[in-house]
Amino acid sequence: MSEIRVGLVGYGVAGAYFHAPFIHATPGLSLAAVVTRNPERQAEARARYGAVGVADVRELWGRCDLVVVASPNRTHVSTTAAAIAEGLPVVVDKPLARTAEEGRELVRMAKERGVMLTVFQNRRWDGDFLTVRRLVAEGALGEVRRFESRFERWRPMPKGGWREAGGPEEVGGLLYDLGSHLIDQAVQLLGPVREVYCESDVRRDGVASDDDTFVALTHASGARSQLWVSSVAARLGPRFRVLGSAAAYVKHGMDVQEERLRAGVSPGSPGFGEDEEARWGVLGTEDDHRVVRTEAGAYLDFYRGVEAALREGTPPPVDPDGVIDALGVIEAARLSAAQRIVVHLI
């Protein structure tokens, strides 16, 4: 195929900011159609990318070679299953599914039909997380003993929408949203999880799903992860604090790629993923430390990997089997919070 035609399901925040720009910027991919019932969004997708706007996902069949699911979380499983049944490869925004069992069924279906299935865990390509992975691989921290990671915001007034106002049937709340990224990063960095403890609360009026959650993981290696997601943090903690036997790494501030996407900067622009020097992290001890340049963030590498997987048969950029392990941790966290217990996985 000369160009891989992409059908994008959903053109809200995820579709418009986190998928369409990267599809458009990836050589070999073309955004052919967008599923949205909103006439203004249809017009925007056509004007910006030349994509046809359609009202129903079934109108994608025959129009595309790859389906990207960026619709509300409750639709991920049904839409992905429908695309796989049509023999189409699929990229699914996180979370892949509500439960690990639902995720395993999608993986089984994809293998049975012989089509690619991958999950948009884009924050594996955050510049700060790439920096942590490099420092760990180089042995700069020694043995990692504690991994602290945060996505905190100060939003005392809810924004509305299904992520906040919807109940469990929407698969909403911060644990499934930003928590999916934090847990995935912890598992990628430190391996399988043995025990899970979670505190999860709804702090704001008019919100039905968790907006202030803490998760503690004990990994099979003995390392511990402490993860915070909150919309009610009036003062933000460090994005990362990684404590090792030889040194620590502390980093403040979020990866810059989302900020630049929302500002309309193209992912192909020079320096798109480069962090500002003032926000670089610090490596060392209290008495001996140095500033460390942040690796360039690289969300575009995800879609480059998708294109290569479809054209060359290389492994997809995110193995869905590994994502299922993280879904199991999310399920355990929900159970822990509900019953106020530590959940043992292995």
N, C-alpha and C positions, 0 to 999 in steps of 0.2 A: 504494500500500500504506500502511495506517495505521501499521503498525509492522514494521520489518525484523527477521525472526526469524533469530537467529544460532545456528549449530551450531559448538561449540568442540571441536576434536579434541585431546585431551590435557588433563589437569588436574594436572600436576606443578607445578614452580615457575613455568614460563613461563605456563601456562594459568591457574593459581590467582592469581598475583600480578600478572602483566603484561598479561593480556588480560581475564579475567572482570570485574575491578573497573571497567575503562574501558568495556567494553561496557555494563555495568549503568548507568554514570554518564552515558552519551551519550543525549540525547533522540532518540527515533526508533528506537533499537535495543533489542532484547530478547533476552536469553540464553535460548534455548528448549531447547537440548539440549547435553549434554556427553558426549563419548566417553571413557570410562574403565572398565576392568574392576574397579577397586578399589571395593568396596561402601562403604567409609567416605568416599571422595571423591565417589561418587555421592550419598550422603546429605548431604554438606556442600554440594554444588552445589544440591541441591533446597532445603535449608533456607535458604541464603543468597540464592539468586537465583530459586527456583522452576523451575529447569531440570530436565528429564528426563534421567536417566542412562542411557546405552546402551552396549553392549559392543563394537559394531562400527561403523565409519564408514559402512557401507552403510545403517545404520538412520537416518542423517541425511537421506537423500534423501526429499523430501516433507515433512520436518519443518522445513526452514529455507530462508531466502532468501539467506543468506551463510554461507560456510564459513570458519572461522579455524583454521589449521593450527599447533598449538603442541605437537606430538608430537616424539619424538626426531628429530634431524637426518636420520638415514638414511631416514626415512619422508616427508620433505618433498616430494620429487619425485613419488613414486607417489601419495600422497594428494591432492596438488594436481592432478595429471593426472586422477585419477578424478573429482574435483569439477568440473573444467572440462568433462569429457566429459558430465557430467550437466547442463551448461548453467548452473552456479552460479558466481557471483563468489567470489573467494578472497582472503583475507589470509593470508600465510605469514610465520611468524616467521623471522628470519634464522638461518642463511644460507638463501637461496632454494634453493640447490642445491649440490652438491659441486663442479661445474665450470661454467664460463661456457657451454659448449655445452649442458649440461642446462638451464640457465636460459633460454637462447635458445629451446629447444624448448618450454618452458612458455609463454613469451611468444607464440610463434607459435600455439600451440594456443588461447590465450585470445583472440587477435585473430581467429582463424578462427571461433571460436564466438561472438564478440561479447560476451564477458563481462569484467568488471573483474578485473585481477590486480594486487595491490600487496604490498609487503614491509614488515614491521614493523621498520623501522630507527628505533626509537623514540628513540635517542640523538641524532638530529638535533634533538630537542626538549629535550635537557639544557639547564638554565639557563646553565651555564658555556660550552657551545658556542654557544648563542644570543648570549651576550655577546661571544665572540670574533668571530662573524660580524658583529655590529653594529659593533664597533670597526674591523674591516677595511673594512666598507662606508663608514664615516665618514672613513676615511683617518687615523685616530688613530695607527696604527702606521707609516704611510708604506708603502713596498713591503715586503711580507712576504717574508723571506728564509729563515727556518727555523721550522718548526712542530714542537714537541716535545709529545708526548701520551702519557699513561700510564694504564693500568689495572693497578695493582699491589696485591697482597695478601700477607699473611703467613699462610700455611696450610701449615706444615711437615708436618702429618699429612693425608694425602688424605681427602676426604669419601666417596669411593667413587662408584658410579654410572657410567653409560655414558660421560659426558663425560670421565672420567679413566681408567677401566679398559678401555674399549673401544679396539680398534685402528682402522685407517683405514676399515674398513667402517662404523663408527659415525659418521663425519664429526665426530669429537670433537676435544678439545684446545682450547687457548686461542686459536690462530690463527683457527679457524673460529668460536669463541665471541665473546669480547670483541674479538679482532682484527678481526672483521667490522665492528664499530662504529668502531674507530680508523681503519681504512682508508677506510671510507665517509665519515667526517668529513673526513679529509685530502683525498679526491677532491672532496667538496662544496666545501671551502674553497679549494683551490688548483688544481683542474682535473686534466686527464689526466696519467697517469704515464708517464714515458719509461724509467726504469730502476728495477729492484728488487733489493735485496740483503737477505738474511735470515740470521739465526742462530737456530736453534731446538733446544731441548734438553728432555730428560726428566730432571728433577733428583731426584724422589722415588721411593722404592721402592713397588712396587705400582701405578704409573701407566704406562699404555701410550701416551698421547698427550702432545703438548708441554705443558709447564707453565711454560716460561721462554723467551720468544721476543722477539727484537728485529727490527724491519723498518725499513730505510732506503729512502725513495722519492726519486727525482729527478723533479720534475714538468716538463712540457713548457715551463712558464714559466721554469724555472731555479730555482724555489724548492725547498727540500728539507724532507721530513718525516722525523722520527725517532720511531718508535712502539715502546712497550714494553708487553708483557703478561706478567705473572708472578704465580705463587702462592707464590714463595719470596723475596719482598723484605722483609727484616727491618726496613728503614727505607724509608719511602715517599718517592718523589720528587714534584715538583709535578705536579698533574693536567695543567696546560698551562704551557708556556713558549713564547711566540710572539715571535720576534725580527724587528723591522722596521727599515727604514732610518731611522726617526724616533724610535721608542720600542719598548718591550717590554711584554708583558702576562704576568704570572705569577699562577697560581691554584693553590691547594692544596685538597685535599678533594674528595670525590665529589659529584655532583649528589644532592640530598636525596630525590628522588622514590622511588627503590627502598627506601631506609631507611623511609620513611613507609608505603609499601605493605606492607612486611613487618610493620610495627607495627599494621596493620589500619586505617590512616587512609584515609578515602574520598577518591578523586581530586577529588570535587566540594567538598571541605571548603575553607573560606577559608584562604588562605595555603599550600595544599598544596605548591606548587612553589617557595615562597620560600626562598632561602638565608639562613643566619644571618649577621649582619653581621660576626662574627668570622672568617668564612671568605671574605669578599669578596676579589677579586683586586686586584693593584696594577698600575697603568699608568704608564709613564714611563721615565726613565733613572735611573742610579745617583744622580745629584745632584738630580733634579727628578721626583718621582713623586707619585701620589695613589691613594687607594683608590677602586675602581669597584664600584658596586652590581651584583650578579649579576642578570641577567634571570631572571624567574620561569620555572622549568621547566614544560613544557606537553605531556606525553605525551597528555593528553586530546585535544589538537588533531588527533592522528593519526586517532582514531576519529570525531571530528567531520568530518574530511575524507572518511573512508570513507562516512559517512552521506550527505554532500552529493553525492559522486560517484554513489552509487546512486540517489538521489532526484532530483538535478538535472542529472546528466550532466557535472559538473565533472571535471577531471583528478583521478586518485587522489592521495593525499597523498605517495606515493613512486612514482616512475616506475620500473618494473622494469628498463627498459633501462639506466638509470644504475647499478643494483645489479649488473648483469652486468659492467660495467666493473670494479667492485670485486672480483668473483669472479675475473676474469682476473688481478688483482693478487695475490690469495691463491694462485692456482695458480703464479704466477711466484715468489712467496715460498717456497712449498714446494719448487719446483725449485731455487731458489738455495740453500736450506739443505741439500738433499740432495747437490748437486754442488759446493757452495762456490764459486759463481760469481755474477757480476752478470748479471741477465736483462734484455735489452733488449726493450721492448714497441713503441715507435714511434721 
